[in-house]
Amino acid sequence: QHNLLVRSASMSRLKKANAAIQAGSAAEAEQAVAQAISALDRAARKGVLHENNVARRKSRMMTKLNRLKAAPATA
């Protein structure tokens, strides 16, 4: 049950970060991504999520965030 709470919290933060990235606000997205990374790292440290799974999710999230940040500069 404890693992379920940790997993649920990290997945909720991940969804909020992805929603912020989709909304297009770089400042909000950056803050949400930082919170999501923290939650994912906590889950990996506790053994709830596998380290490679967390690394993959963080990498994909950062790629999306970096794309969002770069978009206004090129437009």
N, C-alpha and C positions, 0 to 999 in steps of 0.2 A: 504494500500500500504506500509506503514511503517513497519507493522508486517511482510509482505512478504519479505522485505529486511533483516530484522533481522533473520527470519527463514532461508532464503536462505544462508546467511553468516554462520550461525551456521552449517547448513547441509554441506556446502562446506568444512568447517574446519574438520568436522567429517569424510567426505570421504577422505580428504588428510591424516588424522591420520590413518585411516584404511589401506590406500594404503601404507603408510610408514611402518606400522606393517607387512603387507604382503611382502614388499620388504626385510625385515629382518634386517634392520639397526637399532639397538637399540637406538643409540644416536639421529638420526633423528626422530625416532618414538616417543621418549620421548618428544622432543621439540614440535612435531606436536600434541601429545596428550594434552600437557599443553595448547596449543592454542585452541584446540577443547573444552576442559573443560571450559576455560574462556568464549568462545563464547556461549556454552550451558548454563552456569550459567547466563550470561547476558540475554539470551532469557527467561530463567525462571523468572528472577527478573522483567523483563518487562511484564510478563504474556503472552508471545507469545507461549511458550511451557509449558506444565504442569510440575510441580516440580517432580512428580513421573516418568514421561516420561524421563526427563533429568537425574534423578538418575539412572534409568535403563540403559540408553545409556552410561553413565559414567562408571557404574559398568562393563558392558560388554567390554568396551574399555580397562579398566584397567586390566581386566582378560586376555585379549589378549596380552597386553603389558607385564604383568608379566610372561606369558607363554614364550614370546619371550626372555625375560631377563634370564629366568631359563634354556632355551634350551641349550645354549653353555656350561653352567656349568655341565650339565649331560652328554653331548656328548663327 
